[in-house]
Amino acid sequence: MTAEQKLKQIDTLLTQSQVLWRCRTFDCHELPWQQQFPQLAGAVWMLADEQLDDIDACQHRLNQSLLPALTADLIAQGQEWALELFAESATGVKLADAELPSTSHTPQLLDDSDEAHFSAHIKGRKWQQINAFVAKLPVEQTPVLEWCAGKGHLGRLIAKAHQRQVVSLEWQPSLCQAGEQFADKWQLPQRFICADAFAGQSEQLQSEQLAVALHACGDLHVQLLKHACQAGTQKLVISPCCYHLIRDKHYQALSTVTQASQLKLSRAELQLPLQQSVIANDKHKAFRLLEMAWRLGFDALQREVRQADSYLPVPAIKQSQLNGSFADFCQWAATAKGLELKNDFDWQHYQQLGLQRQRLTRRIDLVAHLFRAILEQWLLLDRVCFLEEQGYQVDLSEFCANSITPRNALISAFK
């Protein structure tokens, strides 16, 4: 199957299954799709509360837990063809003929002494990502442009490991200065250019060049794709991230397939692929669940106070604000939203309502998360098809294990 054919198939699935993944969760008082998907509704309520986070952290386990029930519902609706896409979503983001890299270990590109100095100021997971990304680059002497470089950690490793010229483009002068100091210290062929990636076509992009970007967010990596196509840049290797960080209110389709799609994705919906945590500790999870329950408890209260059946967003809070009582939280939230609360409410009643709705909300989210890998494939294949339309040969694979970063997709494009 070509990338275009697969993208069309995924687009059809997402369009026909919108009720399962486009819910306004905090407005729901029951599973919004339980009549249409009764087997799935039964299965999701069979899951114990204490299992949900572990299931949610692993796409394969999530599929194992809920796909049998969804399969029964889809077969009843005559949509068996969709099942293969769910099965593929648990095995990684790749094209059918792309070779998956080994993800059992992080490659070591430097000797122990150099690596200790190179990685001393970089967090462990980030260093693993950089190593794995560089290990997938073609080893040659084509000059490299590092897009949205920050301090140039990626470009610096390329310059050291491959002994090749690197230009690192970054718009913050302080980061450029820090990167230049590192490069000078190691006497590397790396130089920095302080420039805005959004300021028209970057004159730094050339035809005989390899352009790289590791986790450039949203419009930043899209801008690289567009500029590189205009410049005729021969080679591109990127790992997209944070699809929701865009300047427009809705996603701007790149390929002809998605431009013809009925899906018009909001910034909030573009966050769905990112809703997977593999590093949160137990304390953080407990605070997150408590905050969700209290917000939903206050939501039930404010609907009664305002006599309006609509959700009222509450500002972000610090974890320390959860150390008090539920009543204190409600008074703070009410003040933040210009509401006046009396002190004679049955706080325990609304706190229990919040807990009940938290259990419901988590299950609605869990079902929506069945589609996070599929939606990310839709976004990735949009980029792949766009590049193919511009004359590139494109591979889509993974460059590291999901445990190192869930944003492990790698798009490699060559003229």
C-alpha positions in Angstrom: 0.0 0.0 0.0 1.3 3.5 -0.9 1.5 6.3 1.6 -1.4 8.0 -0.2 -3.6 4.9 -0.1 -2.9 4.4 3.6 -3.6 8.0 4.3 -6.9 7.8 2.5 -7.8 4.7 4.5 -6.9 6.3 7.8 -8.8 9.5 6.9 -12.0 7.4 6.2 -11.6 5.7 9.6 -11.1 8.9 11.6 -14.0 10.6 9.8 -16.4 7.7 10.4 -15.3 7.3 14.1 -15.4 10.9 15.2 -17.9 10.2 18.0 -15.2 8.1 19.8 -12.4 10.5 19.7 -13.8 14.1 19.4 -15.8 14.2 22.6 -15.9 17.3 24.8 -15.2 15.1 27.8 -16.0 17.6 30.6 -19.5 18.1 29.2 -20.3 14.4 29.4 -22.5 12.8 32.1 -22.4 9.4 30.4 -20.5 7.6 27.7 -21.5 9.6 24.7 -21.3 6.6 22.3 -22.6 3.8 24.5 -25.7 3.3 22.4 -23.7 3.0 19.1 -20.9 0.9 20.7 -22.5 -1.2 23.5 -19.7 -3.8 23.6 -17.1 -1.1 24.0 -19.1 0.6 26.7 -19.3 -2.6 28.7 -15.6 -3.4 28.3 -14.4 0.0 29.4 -16.5 -0.1 32.6 -15.1 -3.6 33.4 -11.6 -2.1 33.7 -10.5 -1.3 37.3 -9.7 2.3 38.1 -6.2 1.4 39.3 -5.5 -0.3 35.9 -6.3 2.7 33.7 -3.0 4.6 33.9 -0.9 1.5 33.1 -3.2 0.5 30.2 -3.1 4.1 28.9 0.7 4.2 29.0 1.1 1.4 26.4 -0.7 1.6 23.1 -0.3 -2.2 22.6 -1.9 -2.9 26.0 -4.6 -0.4 25.4 -5.5 -2.1 22.1 -5.5 -5.5 23.8 -7.9 -4.3 26.5 -10.5 -2.6 24.3 -10.1 -3.7 20.7 -12.0 -7.1 21.1 -15.1 -5.2 22.2 -14.7 -2.5 19.6 -14.1 -5.2 17.0 -17.5 -6.7 17.9 -19.2 -3.3 17.5 -17.4 -2.6 14.2 -18.3 -6.0 12.8 -22.0 -5.4 13.7 -21.7 -2.1 11.8 -20.0 -3.7 8.8 -16.7 -1.9 9.3 -14.3 -4.9 9.7 -11.8 -3.2 7.3 -10.9 -0.7 10.1 -9.5 -3.4 12.4 -6.2 -3.7 10.6 -5.4 -0.1 11.2 -5.8 -0.5 14.9 -3.5 -3.5 14.9 -0.9 -1.6 13.0 -1.1 1.4 15.4 0.4 -0.7 18.2 3.4 -1.7 16.1 4.9 1.7 15.4 4.6 4.5 12.9 6.0 3.2 9.7 5.3 2.7 6.0 4.6 -0.9 5.0 8.0 -1.3 3.2 10.1 0.7 5.7 12.7 -1.1 7.7 12.3 -0.6 11.4 15.5 0.2 13.3 16.6 -1.8 16.3 15.2 -0.1 19.4 16.6 -2.4 22.0 19.5 -0.1 22.9 20.8 3.4 22.3 23.8 3.5 19.9 27.1 5.0 21.1 28.6 7.3 18.6 31.5 8.6 20.7 34.1 6.9 22.9 33.4 6.8 26.6 35.6 9.8 27.5 34.1 12.1 24.8 30.5 11.0 25.5 30.9 11.8 29.2 31.9 15.4 28.4 29.4 15.8 25.6 26.4 14.6 27.6 27.2 16.1 31.0 24.8 19.0 30.6 22.1 17.2 28.7 19.3 15.2 30.4 19.5 11.5 30.0 16.5 10.9 27.8 17.3 13.8 25.6 20.9 12.5 25.1 19.5 9.1 24.2 17.2 10.7 21.6 20.0 12.7 20.0 22.2 9.7 19.8 19.5 7.5 18.2 18.5 10.3 15.8 22.1 10.8 14.6 22.6 7.1 14.2 19.9 7.1 11.6 21.5 9.8 9.4 23.4 9.0 6.2 27.1 9.1 6.9 28.6 11.4 4.2 30.1 14.8 3.8 27.0 16.8 2.7 26.8 20.0 4.8 24.1 19.9 7.5 21.5 22.5 8.5 20.2 22.0 12.0 16.8 23.7 12.2 15.6 25.3 15.4 18.8 24.2 17.0 18.6 25.6 20.5 22.1 25.2 21.9 23.0 23.0 19.0 23.3 19.7 20.9 22.2 17.7 17.8 24.4 19.6 15.4 27.4 19.3 17.7 27.1 15.5 17.8 26.7 15.3 14.0 29.8 17.5 13.6 31.8 15.4 16.1 30.7 11.9 15.1 30.5 12.5 11.3 33.2 15.2 11.0 31.0 17.3 8.7 30.1 21.0 8.4 27.1 22.0 10.4 25.1 25.3 10.4 22.8 25.6 13.4 19.9 28.0 12.9 18.3 29.4 16.1 16.4 32.6 16.8 17.4 33.2 20.5 20.8 34.9 20.7 21.6 33.5 24.2 21.2 30.0 22.9 23.3 30.7 19.9 26.0 32.2 22.1 26.0 29.1 24.4 26.2 26.8 21.4 29.1 28.7 19.9 31.0 28.4 23.2 30.5 24.6 23.2 31.5 24.3 19.5 34.7 26.4 20.1 35.6 24.4 23.1 35.5 21.2 21.1 37.0 22.8 17.9 34.1 21.6 15.8 33.0 22.6 12.3 29.8 24.1 13.6 28.6 27.7 13.3 25.4 29.4 14.5 23.1 31.7 12.6 20.6 33.7 14.7 17.5 33.9 12.5 13.7 33.5 12.7 12.5 30.3 11.1 9.2 32.0 10.2 10.8 35.0 8.4 10.2 34.0 4.8 12.2 31.4 3.0 15.4 30.7 4.9 18.4 31.7 2.8 20.4 29.1 4.7 18.5 26.2 3.0 20.4 25.1 -0.1 20.1 22.3 -2.6 23.3 20.3 -1.7 22.4 19.9 1.9 21.0 17.7 4.6 18.4 19.5 6.7 17.6 18.0 10.1 15.2 18.8 12.9 14.7 16.8 16.1 11.4 17.7 17.8 10.8 21.0 16.2 7.3 21.9 17.3 4.3 22.3 15.1 4.6 25.0 12.5 8.3 25.1 13.0 9.0 21.7 11.3 6.2 22.4 8.8 8.0 25.6 7.8 11.2 23.6 7.3 9.4 21.2 4.9 8.0 24.1 2.9 11.2 26.1 2.7 13.2 23.0 1.8 10.9 22.1 -1.0 11.2 25.6 -2.4 15.0 25.5 -2.1 15.2 22.1 -3.6 17.1 20.8 -0.6 18.3 17.3 -1.5 17.8 15.5 1.9 15.6 16.0 4.9 15.4 14.1 8.2 13.0 15.2 10.8 11.2 14.0 13.9 7.9 16.0 14.3 6.6 17.0 17.7 3.8 19.1 19.3 1.4 19.1 16.3 -0.9 21.5 18.1 1.6 24.4 18.3 0.4 26.2 15.2 -0.5 29.8 14.4 -3.9 29.1 12.9 -6.9 28.0 14.9 -7.2 24.8 12.8 -4.7 22.5 11.2 -3.6 23.5 7.7 -3.5 20.4 5.5 -0.3 19.9 3.5 -1.0 17.1 1.0 -3.8 16.9 -1.6 -5.4 14.0 0.4 -5.8 15.9 3.6 -6.8 19.1 1.8 -9.8 17.1 0.5 -10.6 15.6 3.9 -13.7 16.4 5.9 -11.6 16.6 9.0 -10.9 20.1 10.3 -8.8 19.6 13.4 -8.6 22.2 16.2 -5.5 22.8 18.3 -7.0 20.8 21.1 -7.7 17.8 18.9 -4.1 18.0 17.6 -3.0 17.3 21.1 -4.5 13.8 21.1 -1.3 12.0 19.8 0.6 13.6 22.7 -1.7 12.3 25.4 0.6 9.5 26.5 2.9 9.7 29.5 5.6 7.1 30.0 7.6 8.9 32.7 5.0 10.3 35.2 5.7 9.0 38.7 3.0 7.8 41.2 2.9 11.1 43.1 2.3 13.1 39.9 -0.4 10.7 38.8 -2.1 11.0 42.2 -2.1 14.8 42.0 -3.4 14.7 38.5 -6.4 12.4 39.4 -7.2 14.6 42.5 -7.1 17.7 40.4 -9.4 16.2 37.8 -11.9 15.1 40.4 -11.9 18.5 42.2 -12.3 20.4 38.9 -15.3 18.2 38.0 -16.8 18.5 41.4 -16.5 22.3 41.2 -18.0 22.1 37.7 -21.1 20.3 39.1 -21.3 23.0 41.7 -20.9 26.0 39.4 -23.6 24.7 37.0 -26.1 24.8 39.9 -24.9 28.2 41.2 -25.0 29.8 37.7 -28.1 27.9 36.6 -26.2 27.2 33.4 -25.5 23.7 32.1 -22.1 24.5 30.6 -18.5 23.9 31.5 -16.6 26.8 33.1 -12.8 26.6 32.5 -10.8 27.2 35.7 -7.2 28.6 35.5 -4.2 26.3 36.0 -3.2 25.6 39.6 -0.1 24.7 41.5 0.1 21.3 43.2 0.3 23.0 46.5 -3.3 24.2 46.1 -4.4 20.6 46.3 -3.0 20.2 49.8 -6.0 22.1 51.3 -9.7 21.0 51.3 -12.1 20.6 48.4 -14.1 23.5 49.8 -11.0 25.8 49.7 -10.4 24.8 46.1 -14.0 25.6 45.2 -13.8 29.0 46.9 -10.5 29.8 45.0 -12.0 28.6 41.7 -15.2 30.7 42.2 -13.2 33.8 43.0 -11.1 33.2 39.9 -14.3 33.1 37.8 -16.1 36.0 39.6 -18.6 33.8 41.4 -19.8 34.1 44.9 -20.3 30.9 46.9 -22.0 30.5 50.2 -20.5 28.3 53.0 -23.5 26.1 53.5 -23.0 23.8 50.5 -22.8 20.0 51.0 -19.1 19.9 50.0 -18.9 16.1 50.4 -21.8 15.7 47.9 -20.1 17.7 45.2 -16.7 16.1 45.9 -18.3 12.7 45.4 -19.9 13.9 42.2 -16.5 15.0 41.0 -15.0 11.6 41.8 -17.8 9.8 39.8 -17.4 12.1 36.8 -13.6 11.6 37.0 -14.1 7.9 36.6 -16.4 8.5 33.6 -14.0 11.1 32.1 -11.0 8.8 32.4 -12.8 6.1 30.4 -14.0 8.4 27.7 -10.4 9.6 27.4 -9.1 6.0 27.3 -11.3 5.1 24.3 -10.3 8.3 22.6 -6.7 7.3 23.1 -7.3 4.2 20.9 -7.0 6.8 18.1 -4.0 8.7 19.2 -1.5 6.6 17.2 -3.9 6.5 14.3 -4.3 10.3 14.3 -0.5 10.7 14.5 -0.1 8.5 11.5 -2.6 10.7 9.7 -0.5 13.7 10.5 2.8 12.0 9.6 1.5 10.6 6.4 0.2 14.1 5.5 3.8 15.2 5.7 5.1 12.1 3.8 2.6 12.6 0.9 3.3 16.3 0.8 7.0 15.6 0.3 6.3 12.9 -2.3 4.2 15.4 -4.2 7.3 17.6 -4.2 9.4 14.9 -5.8 11.0 13.3 -2.8 11.4 9.6 -2.0 10.3 9.2 1.6 10.7 6.7 4.4 8.7 6.7 7.6 10.1 4.8 10.5 11.1 5.0 14.2 14.5 6.2 15.5 14.2 5.1 19.1 12.1 3.1 21.6 8.8 4.5 22.7 10.1 4.4 26.3 12.7 7.0 25.4 10.1 9.2 23.8 6.7 8.6 22.4 7.6 11.1 19.7 9.9 8.6 18.0 8.7 8.9 14.3 11.4 9.7 11.7 10.7 11.1 8.3 13.6 10.7 5.9 13.2 12.3 2.5 15.6 12.3 -0.4 15.5 13.9 -3.9 
